[in-house]
Amino acid sequence: MAFDINKVRSDFPILNQQVYNKPLVYLDNGATTQKPATVIDTVKELQSLHNASIHRGIHYLSEQMTTRYEEARERVRLFLNAASSKEIIFTSGATGSINTLAFSFGEKYVHKGDEILISEMEHHSNIVPWQMLCERKEAHLKVIPFDGSGTLKLDELDELLSEKTRIVALAHASNSLATINPVKEVIRRAHEKGIPVMLDGAQMVQHGGVDVQDLDCDFYVFSSHKIFGPTGSGVLYGKESLLEELPPYQGGGDMVDQVTFQKTSYNTLPFKFEAGTANYIGAIGLASALEYVMKLGLDEIRSHEAMLTQYTLDRLEKIPGLVLYGRASERISVFSFLVENIHPYDAAMILDKMGIAVRTGTHCTQPVMDHFGIEGTIRASLVFYNTTEEVDQLVSGIERCIQMLS
């Protein structure tokens, strides 16, 4: 079906406003995405009419909310094409999911002298939890490097994978380089050596969907607010056989079976990893967001964003003095750049006064900046509700910055 960009934009109330008397051009989707009216209305309805703690009540509101929560789990399962709803763990976000896995997997499988393999382009949330695990267990963190285009050096992978490697944790797509990593090839090679793989999908799920069974990844994580849902909610997917073997990350209500002062037994999946009162409204809001993007059409989203990506590359490359970081052939619609002799903060402040929202800094990927010997970049990140007209406004804004500051 035809992609009606005007209809799509009308679904997002925040886009129809002005900033400093200029129409808002929101290009900070890598940090957080905006919410369609259906998600906003869902959260408002839940708070206004249905709020009650899940799983533990037999009264009407509790049973109603419990049903909605478990339906949300099934919606996530469908979106990811997971084999079972038992494989869907609700968390506070991608960071919460990675910390859960790093602790639980580490407690079970990581010992002194073992190795964890990540990549040089990881977000800090996929570096620090593994570093903490390595410090706790006296293990070693190893890194897959990338080249000047932002492409992983897969020719070094086989040497990095060893009998001591316990897990590979890799970004599906980079939030600062835009690279879509060749994750199926990494998974294939890791699995040949019996090594499980976790993918950080925080920057991938919003760009047209993910099939975890096709990827054959062992774990997958993402955040609700990166895919048009509420903040404070996210998902840890794991193959059921692996999750069954892992100890819980946190203790508390709902994750237990029997509790005595002598011993506690744990609940079954997925509840074993969901201690305490869940963010049930966030989870149901996430399900509403996933339903929205699936109705919009994952193929339509990918097609529109592919057009936007190429259009943006063509426009940015014509700007004198602009240096783009990340030129992998497979990429998402994220653009990190610097303009010669202009500090990124200065440019971003001018763009802001023009109603254009971009991000500056390291984007929580300081090792990426160290790789290029820079302190940070300007980042424009687009999704399906962005337009070529907004890209034109960004380009005009950058040209205005050059006139004012060069």
C-alpha positions in Angstrom: 0.0 0.0 0.0 1.1 3.6 -0.5 2.9 5.2 2.4 0.8 8.3 3.3 3.4 10.4 5.2 0.9 13.2 6.0 -1.5 10.7 7.6 1.4 9.1 9.5 2.6 12.4 10.8 -1.0 13.3 11.9 -0.8 10.3 14.2 2.0 11.9 16.3 0.6 15.0 18.1 4.0 16.3 19.2 5.1 16.8 15.6 2.4 19.4 15.0 4.0 22.2 17.0 6.4 25.1 16.7 9.7 25.6 18.5 10.9 29.2 18.6 8.2 30.1 16.2 9.5 27.5 13.7 7.8 24.2 12.8 9.5 21.4 14.8 11.9 19.2 12.9 12.5 16.3 15.2 15.7 14.5 14.2 16.7 13.0 17.6 15.0 9.6 17.2 18.2 7.7 18.1 17.8 9.1 21.6 14.0 8.6 21.8 11.1 8.3 19.4 7.8 10.2 19.6 4.6 8.5 20.5 1.5 8.0 18.3 -1.9 9.1 19.7 -2.9 5.5 20.1 -0.1 4.9 22.6 -0.8 8.1 24.5 -4.5 7.2 24.6 -3.7 3.7 25.8 -1.6 4.9 28.7 -4.1 7.5 29.7 -7.0 5.0 29.6 -5.0 2.5 31.7 -4.1 5.1 34.3 -7.6 6.5 34.4 -9.9 3.5 34.3 -8.0 0.2 34.8 -5.0 0.7 37.1 -4.4 -2.3 39.4 -1.4 -4.4 40.3 -1.1 -7.6 38.2 -0.9 -11.3 39.0 -1.8 -11.0 42.6 -5.4 -9.9 42.8 -8.7 -11.7 42.2 -10.7 -8.5 41.9 -12.0 -7.2 38.5 -9.4 -4.5 37.9 -6.4 -6.8 38.7 -7.6 -9.6 36.5 -8.3 -7.2 33.7 -4.9 -5.6 33.9 -3.2 -9.0 34.2 -4.9 -10.1 31.0 -3.8 -7.0 29.2 -0.2 -7.5 30.4 0.0 -11.0 29.2 -1.6 -10.0 25.9 1.2 -7.5 25.6 3.8 -10.2 26.1 2.1 -12.1 23.2 2.2 -9.0 21.1 6.0 -8.7 21.6 6.4 -12.4 20.8 4.6 -11.9 17.5 6.7 -8.8 16.7 9.9 -10.7 17.3 8.6 -14.0 16.0 9.8 -15.7 19.2 8.8 -19.4 19.6 7.1 -18.9 22.9 5.8 -16.1 25.2 7.9 -17.7 27.9 10.9 -16.3 26.0 9.7 -12.7 26.5 10.9 -11.0 29.7 9.7 -7.4 30.4 12.4 -5.2 31.9 13.1 -1.5 32.4 14.7 -1.1 28.9 17.6 -2.4 26.9 20.1 -1.3 29.6 18.0 -3.2 32.2 17.9 -6.2 29.9 21.7 -6.3 29.3 22.4 -5.9 33.0 20.0 -8.8 33.8 21.7 -11.0 31.3 25.2 -10.0 32.2 24.5 -10.9 35.9 22.5 -14.0 35.4 24.6 -15.5 32.6 27.8 -14.5 34.4 26.7 -16.2 37.6 26.0 -19.4 35.7 28.7 -19.6 33.1 31.6 -17.1 33.6 34.7 -18.0 35.7 38.2 -16.7 36.2 40.1 -16.4 32.9 37.0 -16.7 30.7 36.3 -14.1 27.9 33.4 -11.9 26.8 33.5 -10.7 23.3 31.9 -7.3 22.2 32.6 -4.9 19.4 34.3 -1.5 19.3 31.1 0.3 18.3 29.0 -0.7 21.3 26.8 1.7 23.3 28.1 2.1 26.9 25.2 0.0 28.1 26.6 -3.0 26.2 30.1 -2.3 27.5 29.9 -1.4 31.2 27.7 -4.4 32.4 30.2 -6.8 30.8 33.1 -4.9 32.3 31.5 -5.2 35.7 31.0 -8.9 35.2 34.7 -9.3 34.2 35.8 -7.4 37.2 33.6 -9.6 39.5 34.6 -12.9 37.9 38.3 -12.0 36.9 37.3 -12.6 33.3 38.5 -10.7 30.2 36.7 -8.4 27.8 37.8 -8.7 24.2 36.8 -6.4 21.3 36.0 -6.8 17.6 37.4 -3.7 15.9 35.9 -1.8 13.0 37.5 -0.1 10.0 37.4 3.5 8.8 34.0 3.0 7.2 32.5 1.7 10.5 32.4 -1.9 9.3 33.4 -4.7 11.6 36.6 -6.5 10.8 35.2 -10.0 10.5 38.5 -11.3 9.3 39.6 -11.1 13.0 36.5 -12.8 14.4 37.7 -16.4 14.2 40.9 -15.6 16.1 38.9 -13.6 18.7 36.5 -16.5 19.3 38.2 -19.0 21.5 37.5 -21.9 23.8 37.4 -19.3 26.6 34.7 -17.2 25.0 31.5 -17.5 26.9 29.2 -15.1 25.1 29.3 -12.5 22.2 27.3 -9.3 22.9 26.9 -7.2 19.7 24.9 -4.2 18.5 22.5 -5.1 15.8 22.9 -1.6 14.5 25.2 1.2 15.7 23.6 4.3 17.3 26.5 6.5 16.2 27.9 4.9 13.0 24.5 3.7 11.6 26.1 0.4 10.7 23.9 -2.6 10.5 26.2 -5.4 11.6 26.4 -8.7 9.7 24.9 -10.4 12.8 23.8 -13.6 11.1 27.4 -14.3 10.0 28.7 -13.6 13.5 26.0 -15.8 15.0 26.8 -18.7 12.6 30.5 -18.5 13.4 29.9 -18.3 17.1 27.5 -21.2 17.1 30.0 -23.3 15.3 32.0 -23.1 18.4 29.1 -23.5 20.8 29.1 -19.8 21.8 25.8 -18.0 22.4 25.1 -14.5 21.0 23.2 -11.5 22.4 22.1 -8.8 20.1 21.4 -5.2 21.3 18.5 -4.2 19.1 17.8 -0.8 20.6 18.7 1.0 17.3 17.2 -1.7 15.0 13.7 -2.6 16.0 12.2 0.8 15.0 13.5 0.5 11.5 11.3 -2.3 10.2 11.2 -5.2 12.5 13.2 -8.2 13.7 12.8 -12.0 13.4 14.8 -13.7 16.2 14.2 -17.2 14.9 15.6 -16.2 11.5 18.6 -14.6 13.1 19.0 -17.6 15.4 20.3 -15.2 18.1 20.2 -16.6 21.7 19.2 -13.3 23.3 17.8 -10.0 22.0 17.2 -6.8 23.9 15.4 -3.5 23.1 13.7 -0.5 24.7 10.1 0.5 24.3 10.9 4.3 24.0 13.1 3.6 20.9 10.1 2.1 19.1 7.4 4.7 19.8 6.3 3.3 23.2 6.6 4.7 26.8 9.8 5.1 28.6 10.8 2.8 31.4 9.9 -0.5 29.7 11.8 -2.9 27.5 12.4 -6.5 26.6 14.8 -9.3 27.1 14.2 -12.2 24.6 16.0 -15.4 25.3 15.7 -18.9 24.0 13.6 -20.9 26.5 16.2 -23.6 27.0 18.8 -21.0 27.9 16.6 -18.9 30.2 15.5 -22.0 32.1 19.2 -22.6 33.0 19.9 -19.1 34.2 19.5 -17.9 37.8 17.2 -14.9 38.5 18.8 -11.4 38.5 16.7 -9.9 41.3 14.6 -11.3 44.2 11.2 -10.2 45.3 7.5 -10.7 44.7 6.2 -12.5 41.7 9.4 -14.3 40.8 9.0 -16.8 43.6 7.2 -20.1 44.0 7.7 -21.0 47.7 9.4 -18.9 50.3 10.7 -20.0 53.7 13.5 -18.7 55.9 15.4 -21.8 55.0 15.0 -21.8 51.2 13.2 -20.1 48.3 12.1 -21.8 45.1 11.6 -19.7 42.0 8.7 -19.2 39.7 8.6 -20.5 36.1 9.4 -18.5 33.0 9.0 -15.7 32.2 8.1 -14.6 35.8 11.4 -15.8 37.2 13.0 -12.7 35.8 10.3 -10.2 36.7 10.7 -9.4 40.4 8.5 -6.9 42.0 5.6 -4.9 40.7 6.0 -4.8 36.9 5.7 -1.7 34.8 2.6 -3.2 33.4 1.3 0.1 31.9 4.6 0.5 30.1 4.5 -3.0 28.8 0.9 -2.6 27.5 1.9 0.8 26.0 4.8 -0.9 24.2 2.3 -3.5 22.8 0.2 -0.6 21.5 3.2 0.8 19.8 4.1 -2.5 18.2 0.6 -3.0 17.0 0.7 0.5 15.4 4.0 -0.2 13.5 2.8 -3.6 12.4 -0.5 -2.2 11.0 1.5 0.6 9.3 3.5 -2.2 7.6 7.1 -3.2 8.3 7.9 -3.4 4.5 6.5 0.1 4.0 8.6 1.4 6.9 11.8 -0.1 5.5 11.0 1.3 2.0 10.3 4.8 3.2 13.4 4.9 5.4 15.6 3.5 2.6 14.5 6.4 0.4 15.1 8.9 3.3 18.5 7.5 4.0 19.7 7.8 0.4 18.2 11.3 0.1 19.9 12.4 3.2 23.3 11.0 2.2 23.0 12.7 -1.2 22.2 16.1 0.4 24.8 15.9 3.2 27.6 14.9 0.9 27.2 18.1 -1.1 27.9 20.3 1.9 31.6 21.6 1.8 33.6 20.7 4.8 31.1 18.2 6.2 32.7 14.9 7.4 30.3 11.9 7.8 31.4 9.2 10.3 30.1 5.8 9.4 29.9 4.7 5.8 29.0 1.0 5.9 27.0 -0.2 3.0 24.3 -1.6 5.2 23.0 1.2 7.5 20.1 2.7 9.3 18.9 6.3 8.9 21.4 7.8 11.4 23.9 10.4 10.3 26.9 11.4 12.6 28.9 14.3 11.2 31.2 17.3 11.9 31.5 20.5 9.9 35.0 21.9 9.5 36.0 24.6 12.0 32.6 24.5 13.7 32.1 23.1 17.2 29.2 20.7 17.2 27.5 22.3 20.2 27.5 25.7 18.5 26.0 24.3 15.4 23.3 22.4 17.4 22.4 25.5 19.3 21.8 27.4 16.1 19.8 24.5 14.6 17.7 24.4 17.7 16.8 28.1 17.3 15.6 27.1 13.8 13.3 24.4 15.3 15.6 21.5 14.3 16.3 19.0 17.1 19.6 17.0 16.7 22.0 15.5 19.3 25.6 16.3 20.0 28.3 14.5 22.0 29.6 11.0 22.1 26.2 9.4 22.0 27.3 7.0 24.7 29.9 5.5 22.4 33.1 7.1 23.6 35.3 4.3 22.2 33.9 5.2 18.7 35.0 8.8 19.2 38.4 7.7 20.4 38.7 5.5 17.3 38.4 8.7 15.1 40.3 11.0 17.5 37.3 13.3 18.0 35.4 14.5 21.0 31.9 14.0 19.6 29.7 14.6 16.6 26.4 16.1 15.5 23.8 13.3 15.0 20.6 13.5 13.0 18.6 10.3 13.4 15.4 9.7 11.3 12.5 7.3 11.4 9.4 6.8 9.2 7.6 9.9 10.2 10.4 12.2 8.9 10.3 13.7 5.5 12.6 14.9 2.7 11.4 18.4 3.4 12.8 18.1 6.9 16.1 16.9 5.5 16.2 20.0 3.3 15.6 22.1 6.4 18.5 20.4 8.1 20.8 21.0 5.2 19.7 24.7 5.0 20.3 24.9 8.8 23.8 23.5 8.4 24.6 25.9 5.6 23.4 28.8 7.8 25.7 27.6 10.5 28.6 27.6 8.1 27.8 31.2 7.0 27.6 32.4 10.6 30.5 30.5 12.2 33.2 29.6 9.6 
